[in-house]
Amino acid sequence: MTERLRRVSRALISVFDKSGLVEFARSLAAEGIELVSTGGTRKALADAGVPVLEVSEVTGFPEMMDGRVKTLHPKIHGGLLAIRDNADHAAAMRSHGIEPIDLLVVSLYPFEATVAKGADFETCIENIDIGGPAMIRAAAKNHAEVAVVVDPADYAVVLAELRQHGGATTLALRRKLAAKAYARTGVYDAAISNWFADQLSDAAPAFRAIGGHLIEPLRYGENPHQSAAFYRTSDLRHGVATARQVQGKQLSYNNINDTDAAYECVAEFDPRRTAACVIVKHANPCGAAEGASLIDAYRKALACDPVSAFGGIVAVNRRLDAEAARAITDIFTEVIIAPEASEEAIAVVGAKKNLRLLIAGGLPDPRAAGMTVKSVAGGLLVQSRDNAVVDDMKLEIVTRRAPTNAELTDLAFAFRIAKHVKSNTIVYAKDRATVGIGAGQMSRVDSARIAARKAEDAAQAAGLKAPLTKGSVVASDAFFPFADGLLAAVEAGATAVIQPGGSVRDDEVIKAADDHGIAMVFTGTRHFRH
């Protein structure tokens, strides 16, 4: 690719985000570039003493319709789209008095931020930018001639190139900027179209657009031979994408995936009611517990599977305190994520230089609506977020024996965790702590047996005479297709069961529970997770 330098003689600037604007514009003017601007941008520049033309001076038309019409004019779009060495284009420009625009700088109306603030329908509509995307797309199409900037982070790059090439830009930079410009309008349109779909309660619109803003490139993906990057969507949900990393080395693809799983799980527990901790390994909880304090919850969670917890992700639902931080840092941990942290806790974690500490600023709402996306070959699977919460479910007692109040508390706890474990899922719980977790098996009975075996291993490591599954409750993320999975749980020592129900063999499973004196409740809600 040759440099194909294009000198910048005129720039049109129209930005909502005015960070760095005056300094950038002043530097452009110093390069002898004529500036044209609109509305608030023009005022900001004029007030700062930067020479600038009002766009209406170029078009011969005033801004009208509350600013909706100002740049949608042939003298603007002709200046952006004209191919400079095309004789017909040049003749048209001379005939209609169109001057070329060599640099376009635009940041769009804050539609995404307006929606995030919960604005009403009309306000959201008014924050849909029309002229900005039209100009961006025009300039990006004609990038052989025009440089387009949609991000203040690129101001310094453009200025450096102008200075290096005597007031000109290279084709390489213009192409790079054009690619970014189309991506920006694509993300913008995706946010608008998905908002419209939500407003219309349309779960399956004819076209579905997904977009994101780069947080950071990653060293690699799930494996070292895979490239990866981390993007933020317009869904402003507290979690790893919104978190501030206080310390530690860069997060990996797997760290991010596991941290998201841990934080979504711990958010099931209202911090006003209880302290809670979840430890995740390979996207599955390996221990979870409620407690009177974070350190109490952490120790109970760790006891479930201390072997798997090594090198895991720890999520807590309250402000991380120093006592809990000391306990968590006693073993090798990859990431700690919390809604907030005390300065003393930050200092404690700081002693482990590679341990990442993320401050999310809040907890995600487990009941909130939302969208999840999974890629398949040649397509996307899109579904609403699983926002079913056990507290909102009407539990049906289906056995002769009803669960005790203590069992009901543990059953609700276990079902909260089962929601966040890969299917097929079996979770044993006792005293509001997991004591055995079986995840991701092809057979539910295998999940029940693996969870029981892990509980036996944990008991042996702790020097207990019997595994904590004795006298526990058990949760299944979906119905028992046969009685064998239930019987495996009974053999492990479970006294009560929570499951969705809905199998053609429910009667057989209920009879097996009655035969063994087990209490069982149906939720009517399944929590498959893949």
C-alpha positions as CSV (number, residue, x, y, z in Angstrom):
1,M,0.0,0.0,0.0
2,T,1.4,3.4,-1.0
3,E,1.2,6.3,1.5
4,R,-1.3,8.2,-0.8
5,L,-1.0,11.3,1.3
6,R,-4.0,13.6,1.4
7,R,-3.5,17.1,2.7
8,V,-6.1,18.4,5.2
9,S,-7.3,21.9,4.4
10,R,-10.7,21.8,6.0
11,A,-12.1,19.9,9.0
12,L,-15.7,19.6,10.2
13,I,-16.0,19.0,13.9
14,S,-19.3,18.1,15.6
15,V,-18.9,16.3,18.9
16,F,-21.0,15.6,21.9
17,D,-18.0,14.3,23.9
18,K,-15.9,17.5,24.2
19,S,-13.0,16.0,26.1
20,G,-9.7,17.2,24.5
21,L,-11.7,19.2,21.9
22,V,-10.3,22.7,22.4
23,E,-6.6,21.5,22.5
24,F,-7.2,19.3,19.4
25,A,-9.0,22.0,17.4
26,R,-6.4,24.6,18.4
27,S,-3.6,22.3,17.1
28,L,-5.5,21.8,13.8
29,A,-5.9,25.5,13.4
30,A,-2.1,25.9,14.0
31,E,-1.6,23.6,11.0
32,G,-3.5,26.0,8.8
33,I,-6.6,23.9,8.7
34,E,-10.0,25.7,8.4
35,L,-12.5,24.5,11.0
36,V,-16.2,24.2,10.5
37,S,-18.5,23.3,13.3
38,T,-22.1,23.0,14.7
39,G,-24.1,24.2,17.7
40,G,-22.5,23.5,21.0
41,T,-19.2,22.4,19.5
42,R,-18.8,25.7,17.6
43,K,-19.7,27.7,20.8
44,A,-17.1,25.8,22.8
45,L,-14.4,26.5,20.2
46,A,-15.4,30.2,19.7
47,D,-15.5,30.7,23.5
48,A,-12.0,29.3,23.7
49,G,-10.8,31.8,21.0
50,V,-10.4,29.1,18.3
51,P,-11.3,30.4,14.8
52,V,-14.3,28.4,13.5
53,L,-17.0,28.7,10.8
54,E,-20.6,27.9,11.7
55,V,-21.9,25.1,9.5
56,S,-24.8,27.3,8.3
57,E,-22.1,29.7,6.8
58,V,-21.1,26.7,4.6
59,T,-24.6,25.4,3.7
60,G,-26.4,28.7,3.5
61,F,-29.2,27.3,5.6
62,P,-29.7,27.8,9.3
63,E,-30.0,24.9,11.8
64,M,-33.6,24.0,12.0
65,M,-36.2,21.7,13.7
66,D,-34.5,21.9,17.1
67,G,-31.1,21.1,15.5
68,R,-32.4,17.9,13.8
69,V,-31.4,19.4,10.4
70,K,-28.0,21.1,10.1
71,T,-25.4,18.9,8.4
72,L,-27.8,16.9,6.1
73,H,-26.9,19.1,3.1
74,P,-25.2,18.6,-0.3
75,K,-22.5,21.1,0.6
76,I,-21.5,18.9,3.6
77,H,-22.0,15.4,2.1
78,G,-20.6,16.5,-1.3
79,G,-17.5,17.7,0.5
80,L,-17.2,14.4,2.3
81,L,-18.0,12.1,-0.6
82,A,-16.4,13.7,-3.6
83,I,-13.5,11.8,-5.2
84,R,-10.9,14.5,-5.7
85,D,-9.3,13.3,-8.9
86,N,-12.6,12.3,-10.6
87,A,-13.3,14.9,-13.2
88,D,-17.1,14.7,-13.0
89,H,-17.0,15.0,-9.2
90,A,-14.7,18.0,-9.4
91,A,-17.0,19.6,-12.0
92,A,-20.0,19.1,-9.8
93,M,-18.2,20.7,-6.8
94,R,-17.2,23.7,-8.9
95,S,-20.7,24.0,-10.3
96,H,-22.4,23.9,-6.9
97,G,-19.8,25.8,-4.8
98,I,-18.9,22.7,-2.7
99,E,-15.6,22.8,-0.9
100,P,-13.9,19.5,0.1
101,I,-13.9,18.4,3.7
102,D,-10.7,16.4,4.4
103,L,-11.2,15.6,8.1
104,L,-14.4,14.7,9.9
105,V,-14.5,14.6,13.7
106,V,-17.7,13.3,15.2
107,S,-18.9,11.9,18.5
108,L,-22.5,10.8,18.7
109,Y,-25.4,11.8,20.9
110,P,-25.2,9.6,24.0
111,F,-28.1,7.2,23.2
112,E,-26.6,4.3,25.2
113,A,-26.0,6.5,28.3
114,T,-29.5,8.0,28.0
115,V,-31.1,4.5,28.1
116,A,-28.8,3.4,30.9
117,K,-30.1,6.4,33.0
118,G,-33.7,5.1,32.6
119,A,-34.9,8.0,30.5
120,D,-38.4,7.9,29.1
121,F,-39.2,6.9,25.5
122,E,-39.3,10.4,24.0
123,T,-36.0,11.4,25.6
124,C,-34.3,8.2,24.3
125,I,-35.7,8.9,20.8
126,E,-34.4,12.5,20.9
127,N,-30.9,11.1,21.7
128,I,-30.7,9.1,18.5
129,D,-28.1,10.9,16.3
130,I,-29.0,11.2,12.6
131,G,-26.6,13.6,11.1
132,G,-23.5,12.2,12.9
133,P,-23.8,8.6,11.7
134,A,-24.7,9.8,8.1
135,M,-21.5,11.9,8.0
136,I,-19.4,9.2,9.6
137,R,-20.5,6.6,7.1
138,A,-20.0,9.0,4.2
139,A,-16.4,10.0,5.3
140,A,-15.5,6.3,6.0
141,K,-16.7,5.2,2.6
142,N,-14.5,7.9,1.0
143,H,-11.5,7.2,3.2
144,A,-9.3,7.3,0.2
145,E,-9.7,11.0,0.5
146,V,-11.1,11.8,4.0
147,A,-9.9,11.0,7.5
148,V,-12.7,10.3,10.0
149,V,-12.3,10.4,13.8
150,V,-15.0,9.0,16.1
151,D,-12.9,8.6,19.3
152,P,-11.0,11.4,21.2
153,A,-8.3,8.7,21.9
154,D,-7.3,9.1,18.2
155,Y,-6.7,12.9,18.4
156,A,-3.0,12.5,19.2
157,V,-2.5,10.0,16.4
158,V,-4.0,12.3,13.8
159,L,-2.0,15.3,15.0
160,A,1.2,13.2,15.0
161,E,0.6,12.2,11.4
162,L,-0.3,15.7,10.2
163,R,3.0,17.0,11.7
164,Q,5.0,14.1,10.2
165,H,3.6,14.6,6.7
166,G,3.3,18.3,6.4
167,G,-0.4,18.6,7.1
168,A,-1.4,15.3,5.3
169,T,-2.7,11.9,6.4
170,T,-1.7,8.5,5.0
171,L,-4.1,6.0,3.4
172,A,-3.0,3.5,6.1
173,L,-4.3,5.7,8.9
174,R,-7.5,6.6,7.0
175,R,-8.3,3.0,6.5
176,K,-7.8,2.2,10.1
177,L,-9.9,5.2,11.2
178,A,-12.7,4.2,8.6
179,A,-12.8,0.6,10.1
180,K,-13.2,2.0,13.5
181,A,-15.9,4.5,12.3
182,Y,-18.1,1.8,10.8
183,A,-17.7,-0.3,13.9
184,R,-18.8,2.7,16.0
185,T,-21.9,3.3,14.0
186,G,-22.6,-0.5,14.0
187,V,-22.5,-0.6,17.8
188,Y,-24.7,2.5,18.0
189,D,-27.3,1.1,15.7
190,A,-27.2,-2.2,17.6
191,A,-27.9,-0.4,20.8
192,I,-30.9,1.4,19.2
193,S,-32.3,-1.7,17.5
194,N,-32.1,-3.8,20.7
195,W,-33.7,-1.0,22.7
196,F,-36.5,-0.9,20.2
197,A,-37.0,-4.6,20.4
198,D,-37.2,-4.4,24.2
199,Q,-39.7,-1.5,24.0
200,L,-41.9,-3.6,21.7
201,S,-41.4,-6.8,23.7
202,D,-40.1,-8.5,20.5
203,A,-38.0,-11.5,21.6
204,A,-37.2,-12.4,18.0
205,P,-36.7,-9.4,15.7
206,A,-36.1,-10.1,12.0
207,F,-32.6,-8.7,12.4
208,R,-30.4,-8.8,15.6
209,A,-27.3,-6.7,15.9
210,I,-24.7,-7.2,18.6
211,G,-22.0,-4.7,19.3
212,G,-19.4,-3.8,21.9
213,H,-16.6,-1.3,22.8
214,L,-13.1,-2.7,23.3
215,I,-12.1,-2.9,26.9
216,E,-8.7,-4.5,26.1
217,P,-7.0,-7.0,23.8
218,L,-6.2,-10.2,25.7
219,R,-3.0,-12.2,25.6
220,Y,-4.9,-15.2,24.1
221,G,-8.3,-16.9,24.3
222,E,-9.2,-20.2,26.1
223,N,-5.9,-21.6,24.7
224,P,-2.6,-19.9,23.8
225,H,-3.2,-20.5,20.0
226,Q,-6.5,-18.5,20.1
227,S,-6.6,-14.7,19.8
228,A,-9.1,-12.9,22.0
229,A,-10.3,-9.5,23.2
230,F,-12.7,-8.2,25.8
231,Y,-15.6,-5.9,24.9
232,R,-18.2,-3.9,26.8
233,T,-21.8,-3.9,25.6
234,S,-24.4,-1.3,26.2
235,D,-25.9,-3.5,29.0
236,L,-24.5,-1.6,32.0
237,R,-24.7,-4.5,34.4
238,H,-22.4,-4.5,37.4
239,G,-19.7,-7.1,37.0
240,V,-16.3,-7.8,35.5
241,A,-17.0,-5.6,32.5
242,T,-17.7,-2.6,34.7
243,A,-15.2,-3.4,37.4
244,R,-12.1,-1.3,38.3
245,Q,-9.0,-3.5,38.6
246,V,-7.2,-2.3,41.7
247,Q,-4.1,-4.4,41.2
248,G,-2.7,-7.6,39.8
249,K,-1.6,-8.7,36.3
250,Q,-3.8,-8.6,33.3
251,L,-7.0,-10.7,33.3
252,S,-7.0,-13.7,30.9
253,Y,-10.0,-14.9,28.9
254,N,-10.6,-17.7,31.3
255,N,-10.2,-15.3,34.3
256,I,-12.9,-13.1,32.9
257,N,-15.3,-15.9,32.1
258,D,-14.8,-17.5,35.6
259,T,-15.1,-14.1,37.4
260,D,-18.3,-13.4,35.6
261,A,-19.7,-16.8,36.7
262,A,-18.7,-16.2,40.3
263,Y,-20.1,-12.7,40.6
264,E,-23.4,-13.6,38.9
265,C,-23.8,-16.5,41.4
266,V,-22.9,-14.5,44.5
267,A,-25.4,-11.8,43.5
268,E,-28.2,-14.2,44.1
269,F,-27.6,-13.5,47.8
270,D,-29.0,-10.1,49.1
271,P,-26.2,-8.5,51.1
272,R,-28.8,-6.8,53.3
273,R,-29.8,-10.3,54.5
274,T,-26.6,-12.2,54.6
275,A,-22.9,-12.2,53.8
276,A,-22.1,-14.7,51.0
277,C,-19.1,-16.1,49.2
278,V,-18.8,-18.1,46.0
279,I,-15.6,-19.8,44.8
280,V,-15.5,-20.7,41.1
281,K,-13.1,-23.0,39.1
282,H,-13.6,-23.4,35.3
283,A,-16.9,-21.5,35.3
284,N,-18.5,-23.8,38.0
285,P,-18.9,-23.1,41.7
286,C,-16.7,-25.4,43.7
287,G,-17.9,-23.9,47.0
288,A,-20.5,-21.4,48.1
289,A,-21.9,-20.3,51.5
290,E,-23.8,-17.8,53.5
291,G,-22.4,-16.6,56.8
292,A,-22.6,-14.0,59.6
293,S,-19.6,-12.4,58.0
294,L,-17.6,-12.6,54.9
295,I,-14.8,-14.6,56.6
296,D,-17.4,-17.0,57.9
297,A,-19.0,-17.5,54.5
298,Y,-15.5,-17.9,52.9
299,R,-14.4,-20.6,55.3
300,K,-17.6,-22.5,54.8
301,A,-17.4,-22.2,51.0
302,L,-13.7,-23.3,51.0
303,A,-14.5,-26.4,53.1
304,C,-16.7,-27.8,50.3
305,D,-13.8,-28.5,48.0
306,P,-10.5,-27.0,49.1
307,V,-8.6,-28.9,46.4
308,S,-10.5,-27.3,43.5
309,A,-10.5,-23.9,45.2
310,F,-6.7,-23.6,44.7
311,G,-6.2,-21.2,41.9
312,G,-9.9,-20.2,41.8
313,I,-12.0,-17.1,41.7
314,V,-13.5,-15.7,44.8
315,A,-16.6,-13.5,44.7
316,V,-18.2,-11.8,47.7
317,N,-21.5,-9.9,48.0
318,R,-20.4,-7.3,50.5
319,R,-17.6,-4.8,51.0
320,L,-14.4,-6.8,51.3
321,D,-12.9,-6.4,54.7
322,A,-9.3,-7.0,55.8
323,E,-10.2,-10.1,57.9
324,A,-11.8,-11.8,54.9
325,A,-9.0,-10.6,52.6
326,R,-6.3,-12.3,54.8
327,A,-8.2,-15.6,54.8
328,I,-8.7,-15.5,51.0
329,T,-5.0,-14.7,50.4
330,D,-3.9,-17.6,52.5
331,I,-4.1,-19.9,49.5
332,F,-3.3,-19.2,45.8
333,T,-6.2,-17.3,44.3
334,E,-6.4,-15.8,40.8
335,V,-9.1,-13.1,41.2
336,I,-11.2,-11.6,44.0
337,I,-14.2,-9.6,43.0
338,A,-16.4,-7.5,45.4
339,P,-18.8,-4.6,45.1
340,E,-16.3,-2.5,47.1
341,A,-13.3,-3.0,49.5
342,S,-11.8,-1.3,52.5
343,E,-8.5,0.4,52.2
344,E,-7.1,-2.1,54.6
345,A,-8.4,-5.0,52.6
346,I,-6.8,-3.5,49.4
347,A,-3.5,-3.3,51.3
348,V,-3.7,-6.9,52.3
349,V,-4.4,-8.1,48.8
350,G,-1.7,-5.8,47.6
351,A,0.9,-8.0,49.3
352,K,0.1,-10.6,46.5
353,K,1.3,-8.7,43.5
354,N,-0.2,-11.0,40.8
355,L,-3.6,-11.4,42.6
356,R,-6.2,-9.4,40.7
357,L,-8.6,-7.4,42.9
358,L,-11.7,-6.1,41.0
359,I,-14.1,-3.6,42.5
360,A,-17.4,-3.8,40.6
361,G,-19.2,-0.9,42.3
362,G,-22.4,-2.8,42.9
363,L,-24.1,-6.2,42.5
364,P,-26.0,-7.2,39.3
365,D,-29.7,-7.7,39.9
366,P,-30.5,-11.4,39.5
367,R,-34.1,-10.5,38.6
368,A,-33.2,-8.0,35.9
369,A,-34.2,-8.7,32.3
370,G,-31.4,-9.0,29.7
371,M,-30.0,-10.9,26.8
372,T,-27.4,-13.6,26.5
373,V,-25.7,-14.5,23.3
374,K,-23.9,-17.7,22.2
375,S,-22.2,-18.2,18.9
376,V,-22.7,-21.4,16.9
377,A,-21.3,-22.2,13.4
378,G,-22.7,-19.6,11.1
379,G,-25.1,-18.2,13.6
380,L,-26.0,-16.8,17.0
381,L,-28.3,-18.2,19.7
382,V,-30.0,-15.3,21.6
383,Q,-32.1,-15.7,24.7
384,S,-33.4,-13.7,27.6
385,R,-31.3,-13.9,30.8
386,D,-32.3,-16.6,33.3
387,N,-33.7,-14.1,35.9
388,A,-35.8,-16.6,37.7
389,V,-35.2,-16.5,41.5
390,V,-36.2,-19.2,43.9
391,D,-37.7,-16.7,46.4
392,D,-40.3,-15.9,43.7
393,M,-41.2,-19.5,43.0
394,K,-44.2,-21.2,44.5
395,L,-42.8,-24.4,46.0
396,E,-45.0,-27.5,45.8
397,I,-44.6,-30.1,48.4
398,V,-45.1,-33.5,46.6
399,T,-44.1,-36.0,49.3
400,R,-45.9,-37.2,52.4
401,R,-43.3,-35.6,54.6
402,A,-42.9,-31.8,54.3
403,P,-39.5,-30.3,54.7
404,T,-38.6,-28.7,58.0
405,N,-38.0,-24.9,58.2
406,A,-34.2,-25.6,58.3
407,E,-34.5,-27.9,55.3
408,L,-36.5,-25.2,53.4
409,T,-33.8,-22.7,54.0
410,D,-31.1,-25.0,52.8
411,L,-33.2,-26.1,49.8
412,A,-33.6,-22.5,48.6
413,F,-29.8,-22.0,49.1
414,A,-29.0,-25.1,47.1
415,F,-31.3,-24.2,44.3
416,R,-29.7,-20.7,44.0
417,I,-26.3,-22.4,43.5
418,A,-27.7,-25.0,41.1
419,K,-28.8,-22.2,38.8
420,H,-25.1,-21.3,38.2
421,V,-23.6,-24.8,37.8
422,K,-23.3,-26.5,34.4
423,S,-25.9,-29.1,33.6
424,N,-26.5,-31.8,34.6
425,T,-26.3,-30.4,38.1
426,I,-26.6,-31.8,41.6
427,V,-25.8,-29.6,44.7
428,Y,-25.7,-30.9,48.2
429,A,-26.0,-28.2,50.9
430,K,-26.1,-28.1,54.7
431,D,-26.3,-25.1,57.1
432,R,-26.4,-22.7,54.1
433,A,-23.2,-24.0,52.6
434,T,-22.5,-26.3,49.7
435,V,-21.0,-29.6,50.8
436,G,-20.9,-31.4,47.4
437,I,-21.3,-30.2,43.8
438,G,-21.6,-32.4,40.7
439,A,-21.4,-30.4,37.5
440,G,-21.7,-30.9,33.8
441,Q,-22.3,-34.6,33.6
442,M,-24.2,-36.4,30.8
443,S,-26.1,-38.4,33.4
444,R,-27.8,-36.8,36.5
445,V,-27.0,-39.9,38.6
446,D,-23.3,-39.4,37.8
447,S,-23.6,-35.8,39.0
448,A,-25.1,-37.1,42.3
449,R,-22.4,-39.6,42.8
450,I,-19.5,-37.3,41.9
451,A,-20.9,-34.6,44.3
452,A,-21.1,-37.2,47.0
453,R,-17.6,-38.5,46.3
454,K,-16.2,-35.0,46.5
455,A,-17.9,-34.5,49.8
456,E,-16.2,-37.7,51.1
457,D,-12.8,-36.4,49.9
458,A,-13.4,-33.0,51.6
459,A,-14.4,-34.8,54.9
460,Q,-11.3,-36.9,54.8
461,A,-9.1,-33.8,54.2
462,A,-10.8,-32.1,57.2
463,G,-10.5,-35.1,59.4
464,L,-14.3,-35.5,59.8
465,K,-15.8,-38.9,60.6
466,A,-18.5,-38.6,58.0
467,P,-19.1,-36.4,54.9
468,L,-21.3,-33.4,55.4
469,T,-23.8,-34.8,52.9
470,K,-25.1,-36.8,55.8
471,G,-28.2,-34.8,56.8
472,S,-27.9,-32.4,53.9
473,V,-30.4,-31.4,51.3
474,V,-30.0,-31.7,47.5
475,A,-30.9,-29.6,44.6
476,S,-31.2,-30.7,41.0
477,D,-31.3,-28.1,38.2
478,A,-33.8,-30.1,36.2
479,F,-36.2,-33.0,36.9
480,F,-35.0,-36.5,37.8
481,P,-35.8,-38.6,34.7
482,F,-35.5,-41.8,36.8
483,A,-35.4,-42.5,40.5
484,D,-31.7,-43.6,40.3
485,G,-30.4,-40.0,40.8
486,L,-32.6,-39.4,43.8
487,L,-31.6,-42.8,45.3
488,A,-27.9,-41.8,44.9
489,A,-28.7,-38.6,46.8
490,V,-30.5,-40.6,49.5
491,E,-27.5,-43.0,49.7
492,A,-25.2,-39.9,50.2
493,G,-27.3,-38.9,53.2
494,A,-29.7,-36.3,51.8
495,T,-33.0,-35.8,53.7
496,A,-34.8,-33.4,51.4
497,V,-34.8,-32.6,47.7
498,I,-35.7,-29.6,45.5
499,Q,-36.2,-30.0,41.8
500,P,-38.3,-28.5,39.0
501,G,-40.5,-31.6,38.4
502,G,-42.1,-32.3,35.1
503,S,-40.8,-35.8,34.2
504,V,-43.2,-38.4,32.9
505,R,-41.8,-40.5,35.8
506,D,-42.5,-37.9,38.5
507,D,-44.8,-40.4,40.3
508,E,-42.0,-43.0,40.3
509,V,-39.5,-40.5,41.8
510,I,-42.0,-39.2,44.4
511,K,-42.7,-42.8,45.4
512,A,-39.0,-43.4,45.9
513,A,-38.8,-40.3,48.1
514,D,-41.8,-41.4,50.2
515,D,-40.3,-44.9,50.5
516,H,-37.2,-43.5,52.1
517,G,-38.9,-40.8,54.2
518,I,-37.4,-38.0,52.0
519,A,-39.2,-34.6,51.7
520,M,-39.3,-33.2,48.2
521,V,-40.5,-30.0,46.7
522,F,-41.1,-29.0,43.0
523,T,-40.2,-25.5,41.8
524,G,-41.8,-25.7,38.3
525,T,-38.7,-23.8,37.0
526,R,-35.7,-25.4,35.4
527,H,-32.2,-24.0,35.4
528,F,-30.3,-25.6,32.6
529,R,-26.9,-24.0,32.0
530,H,-24.4,-24.8,29.2
